[in-house]
Amino acid sequence: MRAIWTGIISFGMVTVPVKMYGATEEKRVAFHQVHAADGGRVRQKRICELDGEEVELSEVSKGYELPDGDVVILSAEDFDALPEAVAKTIAVESFVPEEQIDPIMYSKSYYLAPDKLGTRTYALLRDAMSASGRVAVVRFSMRERESLAALRVRDGVLVLETMLWADEIREPDFDFLDGASSTAKPKAAELKMAELLIDSLSTDFDPTDYHDAYREALEEVIEAKVEGREVVTPPEPAEGGAQVIDLMAALKASVEASKKTAAPSASKKTASSASKKAATPARAAKGARGTAKTADPHKPARKKPAAKSTAPRRRA
């Protein structure tokens, strides 16, 4: 990995030289804007809306628009005059219990690795934080902006979690929170059934169990176009509109469905192997000649009609 920032962690009189690396990456499919007729790249230009002329990047400044529409233009000198907040320094403000930080405040994650000369002090801070069970609240500056962050230990590595400021978190202002509506309060039986459903779906979290199905399907579409083969469109799931349903019935059905899903798959494997052994030699011969259709293992075998009796019926 390539370091994107270098500096020091400062707590008390101790400093730890570190390098910062991106801890996450988005696995999304990237596209270019192209001309549909010939595939040529579509380029964007910086055009001044007043004179219609293209503006060079060196002539672009930052402007702050006032409520009346006027613009205050800030130059590079204006930004240079601002106080340089903890430049190249991750300053520890305090150590707090991790559960006191609402996860909604976290923004982006970075790994901090020690510089060659700071391995010992890095290990000292890491091990002391692990023993305390606390995370460090820090301030640092990157890309011309001061940021609030939390410093914690993960798999033996210090992780910097950038955070939003308190005034950047919106308050949930929704009508249903006032509790005035009697229909918003669940019944005791419904609550009990919902708890049973939660228990039936409870398990340990494994992030590898989840995949980006949309991205995988998109990559298959691109691959199919490259190879020139036909793309098979899967059927769309049935849409469920805003229907009035029996909440208790839906909860009971969900609990039953979760029990069936959680059942071991051993019985399925046994049934599958038994059906294979029951295949007749004639069917196997047909399969070898390639003239018979492939049997669907999930479709039950068609029953033969009962043979008609040739004995004469007795009269009463």
N, C-alpha and C positions, 0 to 999 in steps of 0.2 A: 504493500500500500504506500501511497505517496502522502507525506505530511502536508497539511493545508495551513498550519499555524504552528509557530514555535514561541515559547515564552516560559514563564515560571509560575508555579503555584506558591503563593505566599500565605503562611499562617503563623502568626506571632513573629518570632525572629528567624524562623526556618523557611528556606526557599527550596523548591524542587524544580529543576529544569525539566521541561516536558515538551513533547511534540504531539500535535493533535491530528487525528485521522478520522475520516468519516466512518461511522459505525453501521450505517444502513445504506441501502441502495434500492431504488425503485426498478422493478423488473417489467417495465411497461414497453410496449412496442412503439418505437419512434417513427414518425412520418415526416416527410417534406411536403410542402405545398407545391404542386406541379400543374402544368397546363394539361387538361384532360385530352386535348387533341393530339399532342405530340410528346408529352412527358417532360417537357422542359421545366426547369426549376422556376418558381415564381418568387421574385425577390421583392423585398420591401425597401422603400426609400424614405428618408427623413425629409418631408416636404413642409415648408412653412405655409400655414394656412392663410397668411396675409398676402404674400407676394407670389406664392406658388412655386418658389425656387427650392431646389434641393439644398439641404444644409449639411455641411461637413461636420463630423463628430467633434472636431476641435472647437466648433462654434456653438455647440450645444451647452446650455447652462440649466440649472435647476430653478424652477419658478414655483412660488406658493400663491395660489389663487385666493383672493379675498372674497368675502360674501357678495360684494358689489360687482365682481367680475374683474377688478384690477388685479394685476400680477406683480408680486415682489420678486425680483430676480436676485438670486444668491450666487456669488462667484466662488471660486476655489479659495480665495483669500478670506472670505467670510467663514468658511468651514475651518480653515487653518487657525482662525482666531479663537475657536471654541476650546475649552479646557480638554486636554487629552485624558480621558478617563481610563485609569489603570492600564495604560498601553503595555502590551506584551506581558501582562500580569493577571493571573487568576487569583483575585484577592478573596480569601475566606472571611466571610462576615460572621458566621456562627455555625454551630453544629446542632441539628434538630432531629427529632424522631422522624423517620421516613413516612410513617402513616399520617403525619400532620400535613403533608403536602398533597393537595388534591391532584390526581393524575391529569385533570383537565388543563393544568398549568403547563405540562410538559410539551415541548415543541419538537426538538430534534436532538439526536444522540451522537456523541463523538467519543472515540477512544482517546485516552491520554497515555502515552508510553514514555518511559523515562529517557532522558538524554544519557549519553555514555557516562557523564560525570555525576549523574543524579540517581543512580540505581539504588543506593543505600537509603537515601532520604525518601525516595519514592516508596520503597518497601516499608519504611517506618510509618509513613502516613497511611498507607493502604492497610497494614496490619492493625494499627491503632484504631482506624475507623471501623474495621471489621469487628474488633473486640468491643467497641462501644455500642454497635448497633445503630449508629446515627449517620446522617448524611450531612455534607457541608453545603451551606448556602453561600454562593460566591457571586462576584461581579467580574466581568471581563469585557474587553472591547475587541470587536472583530468586524471588518468591513464597514468602518466609519459609524459603528453603532455600539453603544454600551448595552450589554445583555445581563439579565439575571439568570442564574443557573444553579443546578443541584449537582453535587459531586458525590458519587456513590461507588461501591465496589461491586463488580460483576465478574465472576470467573477469574479472580486474581488480577483484574485490570481496573484501573480507575476510569469511570465513565462520566462524562460531562453531559448533563441533560439541560439544554437551554429551556428557559421558562418564559411564559408570558408575564407581563406586569399585572398587578391586581386590577387596574382599571381597563385592561384588555379582555377581561372575562365578563361576558354578558350575564345579566341576571335573568333567570327563567320567568318571564312575565306572561303567564298563561291563565286563561279564565278558569280552567278546571282545577287550579290549585287553591281557589278560595273556599272550596268545600261546600258551596251553596247548593249544588245539585245533588239530590238524594240518589239519583241513578248512578253516580260515579262511585258510590261506596259499595264494595262487593259484599255478598251475603256470606255468612259463616260457612255454609256447605260448599259454596263456590271456592272460597279461600282454601278450605281443606283439600278439595280436589286439585286445585292448582299446586298446592304443596306436594301432593303425591306425584303429580306430573314432573315437578322439578326434581324430586328424589329419583324418579325412574330415569331421568336424563342426566343425572349427575355422574361425572367421571373426572379423571385427571386430565389436565390440558396438555396436549401434545401439538405444538404448532405445525409439525410435519403432516398432520392429518388433514390439513386444509390447503387447498390449491386454488389458484386463480383460473377458474374454468373459462372465463371470457378471454383472457390472454392466450390460453392454450388453444382455444378454438380459432382465435384470430391468427395465430401462428400457423395453424393448419390451413387456413384459407390462403395465406400468403404462399405457403409451400406448394399448395395445389396449383396455384397460378404459375409458379415457377416451373413445375413439372408438367403442366399442361393437362392435368387430369381433372375429372369432373368433381365438383364440390357437392357433397350431399348435405342438404339443409335439414337439421333435425326438426321434428314436429314441435310446434309451440305448445307449452303447457296450457291447460284450460284455465281461462281467466275467471277468477272468483270476484264478482262484483261486490258492492256494498250491500250484502244481504243481512237480513235480520235472522240471527241464529239463536238456538237454544244454547246458552253458555255452558250449562251443566252437561248437556249431551255432548258438546264439542270437547269438553275437558275429559269426560269419561272415554270418548273415542280416542283421544290423544294418548291417554294412559295405556289403553289396551294396545294401541299401535306401537307404543314404545316398548311394551313387554315382548311383542312379537319380533320386533327388530333386534332386541337384545338377546334373543334365544340363540344358543350355539348353533353353528352351521354344520355340525357333524352329521346330523340327520340328513341334510341335503346331499352331503358327499356320499353317504351310504346308499341313498336312493339312486343316486346317479350311477354308482358302480354296479348296482343290482340291475338297472335297466340295460346297461351295456352287456352284462352276461346273458340277459334274456333275449338278445338279438338272435334271430334264426339264421341258420347257414345260408338259406336262400337269399335272405336280405344282405348277408355279407358278400355273397357272390355278386349280387346286383351292384352293390357298392363298388366292388372291384372292377366290374365292367364299366362303371361310370354312367349307367343308364338310369339309375334310380335317383330320385330327389333326396337331398340331405334331410334326414329326420330331425325334427325340432325336439330337443331333449325336454323342453318345458311343456310340450303339447301331449296330452294323454293319448294312449293308443286307442285307435278306433275299434269299437267292439263289433264282432261278427254277428250277423243276424242269426237267431236261433233256427235250427233246421226244422222244416215242417214235417209233421208226422204223416206217414203213409198208411197207417192202420185205420180200418173203417171204424167210424164212430158207432157206438151202441145206441140203439133206440131205447127210450125209457119204457 
